[in-house]
Amino acid sequence: MKEELAKKIIEDVKRKYDVVSERFSNSRIGSWAELDFLFNKYLEKDDKVLDVGCGNGRFYNKIAPKADYLGIDSSEKLIEIAKRSYPKGRFAVADVLNLPFENNRFDLVYAIGILHHIPSKKFRQKTLDEISRVLRLKGTAVITVWDIWEKTARRKMVVKEAIYNVLGLSQLDIGDVLLNWQGEDQFYFHSFSLNSLTKLCKKSKLKPVQFGKISSKKGGTNVFVVAVKQS
């Protein structure tokens, strides 16, 4: 994918999240029980934690009672909701491609449901490079993405887009798909396999220590990787 198009998609995703912020927030009230192990197992007392793509702050109550929490998101509207919902929390608008933090600052970084919105191999790798940069040595990154392939209709759309790509009829990359989501058309997603996600982590000096799929009672599935920063 050309960099110019990738940048336009990033801005479009940000704009759409601002548009659907209230609707999206109402559909994301609190943490899902299926994700609890990602907090119970890896969150240590007094950890410095960065919640990348924090959205409406729904994981605040999972993290803040035990650790030093900071949530960031590119959507100004979602950050407004997070601040309103959790007035004692720390939330800020920030760009995951250029995190405004010094090296080795955090013990733990959560990136839940964000990487599948990042277009192009270059920018997905840049995202993980930034997460790795702000993690201390042997710090932990917890990353989840949608399993786009789980649903037949979406799988067909990914395959169709891939065929267009091979034929030179699409500017998107193989694995990309534009979905109608949260009432908005042409919402960008990238479909990951577990293998492709672990490979990206390794290139950013993040060694996977646990990985797999998480099935939600609501019917969705997420691919996840827990990785430790290496020297």
C-alpha positions in Angstrom: 0.0 0.0 0.0 1.2 3.5 -0.8 2.1 5.6 2.2 -0.1 8.4 1.1 -3.2 6.1 1.1 -2.2 4.6 4.4 -2.1 8.1 6.0 -5.5 8.9 4.6 -6.9 5.7 6.0 -5.4 6.5 9.4 -7.2 9.9 9.4 -10.4 8.3 8.2 -10.4 5.7 11.0 -9.8 8.5 13.5 -12.7 10.6 12.0 -15.1 7.6 12.0 -14.3 6.8 15.7 -15.1 10.4 16.6 -18.4 10.0 14.7 -19.4 6.7 16.3 -17.9 7.5 19.7 -21.1 7.4 21.8 -22.5 4.4 19.9 -19.2 2.5 20.2 -18.8 3.4 23.9 -22.3 2.1 24.7 -21.3 -1.2 23.1 -18.1 -1.4 25.1 -19.1 -1.1 28.7 -16.5 -2.7 31.0 -14.2 -5.5 30.2 -15.2 -8.9 28.8 -14.7 -11.8 31.2 -12.9 -13.7 28.5 -10.1 -11.1 28.6 -9.7 -11.2 32.4 -6.6 -13.5 32.3 -4.7 -10.8 30.4 -5.0 -8.6 33.4 -4.9 -11.2 36.2 -1.8 -13.0 34.9 0.4 -10.2 33.7 -0.5 -7.1 35.7 1.7 -6.6 38.8 1.3 -4.2 41.7 2.6 -0.7 41.0 3.3 -1.4 37.3 3.5 1.6 35.1 0.9 0.7 32.5 0.0 2.3 29.1 -3.3 1.4 27.6 -2.9 2.1 23.8 -6.1 2.7 22.0 -8.0 3.0 25.3 -11.2 4.1 23.7 -13.8 5.0 26.4 -11.4 3.8 29.1 -13.3 0.5 29.7 -10.2 -1.2 31.1 -9.4 1.5 33.6 -11.1 -0.3 36.5 -9.2 -3.5 35.7 -5.8 -1.8 35.9 -5.9 1.4 38.0 -6.7 -0.1 41.4 -3.4 -2.1 41.2 -1.1 -0.1 38.9 -0.2 3.4 37.6 -2.5 3.8 34.6 -2.4 6.0 31.5 -4.8 5.6 28.6 -4.3 7.1 25.2 -6.3 7.2 22.0 -6.3 9.1 18.7 -10.0 9.9 19.0 -10.7 13.1 20.8 -14.3 12.2 21.4 -13.5 8.8 23.0 -11.0 10.5 25.3 -13.6 13.0 26.3 -15.9 10.1 27.2 -13.1 8.3 29.1 -12.4 11.5 31.1 -16.1 11.9 31.9 -16.6 8.3 32.8 -13.4 8.0 35.0 -12.6 11.5 36.3 -9.8 10.1 38.5 -8.1 8.5 35.5 -5.3 9.9 33.3 -6.2 10.0 29.6 -4.7 11.8 26.7 -5.0 12.1 22.9 -1.9 10.7 21.3 -0.7 9.1 18.1 0.4 5.4 18.5 2.9 5.9 15.6 4.7 8.6 17.5 4.1 7.9 21.2 5.0 11.0 23.3 7.0 9.1 25.9 10.6 8.5 26.6 12.2 5.1 26.1 11.8 2.3 28.6 9.0 4.1 30.6 6.4 1.4 31.0 6.3 -2.0 32.6 3.3 -3.1 30.6 1.5 -2.0 27.5 -1.9 -3.1 26.4 -2.9 -2.7 22.8 -6.4 -4.2 22.7 -8.3 -4.0 19.4 -6.1 -1.3 17.8 -3.5 -2.9 15.5 -6.2 -4.2 13.0 -7.0 -0.6 12.3 -3.5 0.3 11.2 -3.0 0.2 7.4 0.2 -1.0 5.7 3.0 -3.3 6.9 5.2 -0.3 7.5 2.8 1.4 9.9 1.8 -1.8 11.7 5.5 -2.5 12.3 6.0 1.1 13.3 3.2 0.7 15.9 4.9 -2.3 17.5 8.3 -0.6 17.3 6.9 2.3 19.3 5.3 0.0 21.9 8.6 -1.8 22.2 10.5 1.5 22.5 8.5 2.7 25.5 8.6 -0.6 27.3 11.4 -1.3 29.7 13.6 -4.3 29.1 11.7 -7.4 29.9 8.5 -5.4 30.0 5.4 -7.0 28.6 3.1 -6.1 25.6 -0.4 -7.5 25.4 -1.8 -7.3 21.9 -5.2 -8.4 20.6 -6.8 -8.1 17.1 -10.0 -9.2 15.6 -10.1 -12.6 14.0 -11.7 -11.4 10.8 -11.5 -14.9 9.3 -13.9 -16.4 11.8 -17.1 -15.2 10.1 -17.8 -16.6 6.6 -19.1 -13.3 5.2 -16.1 -11.3 6.3 -13.7 -14.1 5.1 -15.3 -13.9 1.6 -14.8 -10.1 1.6 -11.1 -10.5 2.5 -10.6 -13.1 -0.3 -12.4 -11.0 -2.8 -10.3 -7.9 -1.9 -7.1 -10.1 -2.2 -8.2 -11.2 -5.7 -8.7 -7.6 -6.7 -5.2 -6.8 -5.3 -3.6 -9.6 -7.4 -5.5 -8.3 -10.5 -4.3 -4.8 -9.9 -7.8 -3.5 -9.2 -7.4 -2.6 -5.5 -5.0 -0.2 -3.7 -5.4 -2.1 -0.5 -3.0 -4.8 0.7 -3.8 -8.5 0.8 -5.6 -9.1 4.1 -7.3 -5.7 4.1 -11.0 -5.3 4.2 -13.5 -2.4 4.4 -16.5 -3.2 6.6 -19.8 -1.6 7.5 -19.2 -1.3 11.3 -20.9 0.7 14.0 -23.1 2.2 11.4 -20.2 3.5 9.2 -19.4 2.2 5.8 -15.8 1.5 4.5 -14.4 1.0 8.0 -10.8 -0.2 7.6 -9.6 -3.5 9.1 -6.7 -5.8 8.5 -7.1 -9.5 9.0 -4.3 -11.2 11.0 -3.3 -14.8 11.4 -1.7 -15.8 14.6 1.5 -16.4 12.7 1.5 -13.0 11.0 1.0 -11.2 14.4 3.8 -13.1 16.2 6.2 -12.4 13.3 5.5 -8.7 13.6 6.2 -8.8 17.4 9.5 -10.6 16.9 10.7 -7.9 14.4 10.1 -5.3 17.1 12.2 -7.3 19.7 9.0 -8.6 21.4 9.3 -12.3 22.2 5.9 -14.0 22.3 5.4 -16.0 25.5 1.7 -16.7 25.2 -0.6 -16.6 22.2 -3.8 -18.0 20.8 -7.4 -17.1 20.3 -10.0 -15.8 22.7 -13.7 -16.5 22.0 -16.3 -14.2 23.3 -19.7 -15.2 24.6 -21.0 -12.5 22.2 -19.8 -14.6 19.3 -16.6 -12.8 18.3 -13.0 -14.2 18.4 -9.8 -12.3 18.9 -6.2 -13.3 18.2 -3.8 -12.4 21.0 -0.1 -12.3 21.7 1.6 -11.6 25.0 5.3 -10.7 24.3 8.3 -9.7 26.4 10.8 -7.0 25.3 14.2 -8.4 24.5 17.5 -6.5 24.4 
